[in-house]
């Protein structure tokens, strides 16, 4: 297949009389600075409908192939005047976990005119909070991120934005966070309870065990599902029996989350239960999930067995008895781009 020139790509983007070829989407990966500049120049001429569809397709393509990088085109899309385009761009960019994007996301989270876009930016900060907790970004940058998220969470912004900010803080070890999670959990609003459970799951903190277990039989499917997810993330052995019961839940999301959480927790009865469910299942999506869950369960068991091994100091000189599968700055251009016409 001949290489697609930048002019061919531009012509295809501008010609809405024809469906944008799928193979051209790959050409948008790893754009050179020159090609990115050419796309930026014609971007406003692309119809809003095509820009929305393009970013949605790039999001799906990126999820299917993590080798592709649409960083350059998404940086352009961050300044789009259509909120749906900006949201898609943020969701794609967050997967790259690029610290240089932190200033842009913080500005968007607090200043964008669209609550949906602000919420997307708040959600994107979660990975950076986690990176700060494991010392992959400096403590000063982490504190700036946390301060902004705390300000949004406790402020008067749209409910969705505040929820996403608290969920991002779930990874944080700041003393201010647990009381905020407790407050959200205590609300009668199902959305806030879901957010609290999501944050609990991210916390790696066993203090939330009783709250999570209490919601596994909640009458609301969304709350039940989020409790099941938190139980898996926290690897709560006490959740095994209720999660096994949830394998028969009427709600698809609850059942799917219970399947995966059981694979994270492990235990003697889990493999048997998942295998029985697999043998009697005709739903293709659930069959695929069950197969993945069984693989993850095997990995979980292997990792725990490996952790129990008494490894000698001269382990580096040992024969390779264990399979590989067992081992398991600021963006200086952002303000200039804002001046050129950001909707924020």
TAZIPE-V993811 format. One record per backbone hydrogen bond with DSSP energy under -1.0 kcal/mol. CO is the residue of the C=O (numbers start at 1). NH is the residue of the N-H. E is the energy in kcal/mol with one decimal. If there is no record, write none. Layout:
CO_NH_E ; CO_NH_E
This chain:
5_9_-2.1 ; 6_10_-2.4 ; 7_11_-2.7 ; 8_12_-2.1 ; 9_13_-2.1 ; 10_14_-2.0 ; 11_15_-1.3 ; 14_16_-1.2 ; 15_18_-1.2 ; 22_25_-1.4 ; 25_28_-1.3 ; 26_29_-1.7 ; 32_36_-3.0 ; 33_37_-2.1 ; 34_38_-1.8 ; 35_39_-2.3 ; 36_40_-2.6 ; 37_41_-1.7 ; 38_42_-1.3 ; 39_43_-1.3 ; 42_45_-1.7 ; 43_46_-1.5 ; 47_51_-2.3 ; 48_52_-2.6 ; 49_53_-2.3 ; 50_54_-2.9 ; 51_55_-2.3 ; 52_56_-2.0 ; 53_57_-2.3 ; 54_58_-2.6 ; 55_59_-2.0 ; 56_60_-1.8 ; 57_61_-2.6 ; 58_62_-2.7 ; 59_63_-1.7 ; 60_64_-1.6 ; 61_65_-1.7 ; 65_68_-1.2 ; 69_30_-3.0 ; 70_74_-2.2 ; 71_75_-2.1 ; 72_76_-1.5 ; 73_77_-2.1 ; 74_78_-1.5 ; 76_79_-1.5 ; 77_80_-1.7 ; 82_86_-1.8 ; 83_87_-2.7 ; 84_88_-2.0 ; 85_89_-2.4 ; 86_90_-2.3 ; 87_91_-2.3 ; 88_92_-2.2 ; 89_93_-2.7 ; 90_94_-2.4 ; 93_96_-1.6 ; 94_97_-1.0 ; 98_101_-2.4 ; 99_102_-2.0 ; 101_105_-2.6 ; 102_106_-2.5 ; 103_107_-2.2 ; 104_108_-2.4 ; 105_109_-2.8 ; 106_110_-1.5 ; 107_111_-2.2 ; 108_112_-2.0 ; 114_118_-2.4 ; 115_119_-2.5 ; 116_120_-1.9 ; 117_121_-2.3 ; 118_122_-2.3 ; 119_123_-2.4 ; 120_124_-1.8 ; 123_126_-1.4 ; 125_129_-2.1 ; 126_130_-2.2 ; 127_131_-2.2 ; 128_132_-2.1 ; 129_133_-2.0 ; 130_134_-1.4 ; 131_136_-3.4 ; 132_135_-1.4 ; 138_142_-2.3 ; 139_143_-2.3 ; 140_144_-1.8 ; 141_145_-2.4 ; 142_146_-2.9 ; 143_147_-2.7 ; 144_148_-2.0 ; 145_149_-2.5 ; 146_150_-2.9 ; 147_151_-2.1 ; 148_152_-2.1 ; 149_153_-3.0 ; 150_154_-2.2 ; 152_155_-1.1 ; 158_162_-2.2 ; 159_163_-2.4 ; 160_164_-2.3 ; 161_165_-2.1 ; 162_166_-2.1 ; 163_167_-2.5 ; 164_168_-2.1 ; 165_169_-1.6 ; 167_170_-1.1 ; 168_171_-1.0 ; 169_172_-1.8 ; 174_177_-1.4 ; 177_181_-2.1 ; 178_182_-2.7 ; 179_183_-2.1 ; 180_184_-2.1 ; 181_185_-2.5 ; 182_186_-2.0 ; 189_193_-1.9 ; 190_194_-2.5 ; 191_195_-2.2 ; 192_196_-2.5 ; 193_197_-2.5 ; 194_198_-2.4 ; 195_199_-2.5 ; 196_200_-2.4 ; 197_201_-2.2 ; 198_202_-1.3 ; 205_208_-1.5 ; 206_209_-1.9 ; 208_212_-2.4 ; 209_213_-2.7 ; 210_214_-1.9 ; 213_216_-1.1 ; 215_218_-1.4 ; 220_224_-2.5 ; 221_225_-2.9 ; 222_226_-1.9 ; 223_227_-2.4 ; 224_228_-2.3 ; 225_229_-2.2 ; 226_230_-2.4 ; 227_231_-2.4 ; 228_232_-1.7 ; 229_233_-2.4 ; 230_234_-2.5 ; 231_236_-2.3 ; 236_239_-1.6 ; 237_240_-1.8 ; 239_243_-2.4 ; 240_244_-2.3 ; 241_245_-1.8 ; 242_246_-1.6 ; 245_248_-1.8 ; 246_249_-1.7 ; 251_255_-2.3 ; 252_256_-2.7 ; 253_257_-2.5 ; 254_258_-2.4 ; 255_259_-2.1 ; 256_260_-2.0 ; 257_261_-2.6 ; 258_262_-2.3 ; 259_263_-1.3 ; 260_264_-1.1 ; 261_265_-1.9 ; 262_266_-3.0 ; 269_273_-2.2 ; 270_274_-2.6 ; 271_275_-2.5 ; 272_276_-2.3 ; 273_277_-2.1 ; 274_278_-2.1 ; 275_279_-2.4 ; 276_280_-1.4 ; 278_281_-1.4 ; 283_287_-2.6 ; 284_288_-2.3 ; 285_289_-2.1 ; 286_290_-2.7 ; 287_291_-2.3 ; 288_292_-2.3 ; 289_293_-2.8 ; 290_294_-2.4 ; 291_295_-1.9 ; 292_296_-2.6 ; 293_297_-2.6 ; 294_298_-2.1 ; 295_299_-2.0 ; 296_300_-2.7 ; 297_301_-2.5 ; 298_302_-2.5 ; 299_303_-2.6 ; 300_304_-2.0 ; 301_305_-2.4 ; 302_306_-2.5 ; 303_307_-2.1 ; 304_308_-1.0 ; 306_309_-1.2 ; 309_311_-1.1 ; 312_315_-1.3 ; 314_317_-1.9 ; 315_318_-1.6 ; 319_321_-2.3 ; 323_326_-1.6 ; 324_327_-1.2 ; 326_328_-2.6 ; 331_334_-1.4 ; 333_337_-2.2 ; 334_338_-2.5 ; 335_339_-2.0 ; 336_340_-1.0 ; 338_341_-1.4 ; 338_342_-2.1
